[in-house]
Amino acid sequence: MLSPAGMTGRLDTLEASGLIRRVHSTTDRRRVDIEITDKGLISTLSDTDQTTLNTLLKHLLTQAESH
């Protein structure tokens, strides 16, 4: 329920804070992946929790892209 411009604004803020980084795809010029940086608070989670979070986020993204 967020416009593309709204998402871009939020990502800009997170990137400026050093919490995420944008990684441009080498195979699709239109694609930009978002990675959480070490500063991005993910380090407070255990390795198991990080893996679980990553799996859940991928699942949500897959669902969102299919609609």
GUKOLSE-456346 format. One record per residue (C-alpha): residue number from 1; residue in three letters; y negated, x negated, z negated. Coordinates in Angstrom, 2 decimals. Example, Ala and Ser with C-alpha at 12.3 -4.5 7.8 and 13.67 -1.06 7.14 Angstrom:
(node 1,Ala,(4.50,-12.30,-7.80)),
(node 2,Ser,(1.06,-13.67,-7.14)),
This chain:
(node 1,Met,(0.00,0.00,0.00)),
(node 2,Leu,(-2.31,-2.89,0.79)),
(node 3,Ser,(-4.25,-3.52,3.98)),
(node 4,Pro,(-3.79,-6.81,5.81)),
(node 5,Ala,(-7.35,-7.78,4.88)),
(node 6,Gly,(-6.65,-6.97,1.23)),
(node 7,Met,(-3.52,-9.11,1.27)),
(node 8,Thr,(-5.39,-11.98,2.93)),
(node 9,Gly,(-8.08,-11.80,0.25)),
(node 10,Arg,(-5.54,-11.97,-2.54)),
(node 11,Leu,(-3.71,-14.85,-0.90)),
(node 12,Asp,(-7.03,-16.67,-0.37)),
(node 13,Thr,(-7.74,-16.39,-4.09)),
(node 14,Leu,(-4.28,-17.63,-5.06)),
(node 15,Glu,(-4.54,-20.51,-2.60)),
(node 16,Ala,(-8.00,-21.51,-3.83)),
(node 17,Ser,(-6.60,-21.58,-7.36)),
(node 18,Gly,(-3.78,-23.88,-6.25)),
(node 19,Leu,(-1.07,-21.33,-7.10)),
(node 20,Ile,(0.28,-20.91,-3.56)),
(node 21,Arg,(0.16,-22.70,-0.23)),
(node 22,Arg,(0.40,-21.36,3.29)),
(node 23,Val,(3.01,-22.99,5.53)),
(node 24,His,(2.71,-22.34,9.26)),
(node 25,Ser,(5.94,-21.79,11.16)),
(node 26,Thr,(6.92,-24.42,13.67)),
(node 27,Thr,(8.76,-21.85,15.79)),
(node 28,Asp,(6.47,-18.79,15.67)),
(node 29,Arg,(2.70,-19.30,15.78)),
(node 30,Arg,(2.14,-15.85,14.30)),
(node 31,Arg,(4.19,-16.51,11.17)),
(node 32,Val,(2.78,-17.98,7.98)),
(node 33,Asp,(5.04,-18.33,4.96)),
(node 34,Ile,(3.71,-18.45,1.43)),
(node 35,Glu,(5.09,-20.94,-1.09)),
(node 36,Ile,(4.42,-20.99,-4.80)),
(node 37,Thr,(3.13,-24.38,-5.92)),
(node 38,Asp,(4.20,-26.23,-9.05)),
(node 39,Lys,(0.97,-24.99,-10.62)),
(node 40,Gly,(1.89,-21.44,-9.59)),
(node 41,Leu,(3.43,-20.58,-12.98)),
(node 42,Ile,(6.93,-20.53,-11.53)),
(node 43,Ser,(7.76,-23.62,-13.58)),
(node 44,Thr,(7.85,-21.45,-16.69)),
(node 45,Leu,(11.01,-19.81,-15.34)),
(node 46,Ser,(14.45,-21.37,-15.66)),
(node 47,Asp,(16.19,-22.54,-12.49)),
(node 48,Thr,(18.42,-19.46,-12.66)),
(node 49,Asp,(15.44,-17.14,-13.03)),
(node 50,Gln,(13.64,-18.86,-10.14)),
(node 51,Thr,(16.68,-18.34,-7.93)),
(node 52,Thr,(16.89,-14.68,-8.98)),
(node 53,Leu,(13.18,-14.15,-8.31)),
(node 54,Asn,(13.47,-15.81,-4.90)),
(node 55,Thr,(16.42,-13.57,-3.99)),
(node 56,Leu,(14.57,-10.43,-5.10)),
(node 57,Leu,(11.40,-11.35,-3.22)),
(node 58,Lys,(13.37,-12.03,-0.04)),
(node 59,His,(15.08,-8.65,-0.42)),
(node 60,Leu,(11.74,-6.88,-0.85)),
(node 61,Leu,(10.29,-8.68,2.16)),
(node 62,Thr,(13.29,-7.77,4.30)),
(node 63,Gln,(12.90,-4.13,3.32)),
(node 64,Ala,(9.16,-4.17,3.98)),
(node 65,Glu,(9.60,-5.76,7.40)),
(node 66,Ser,(12.16,-3.17,8.46)),
(node 67,His,(9.77,-0.26,7.92)),
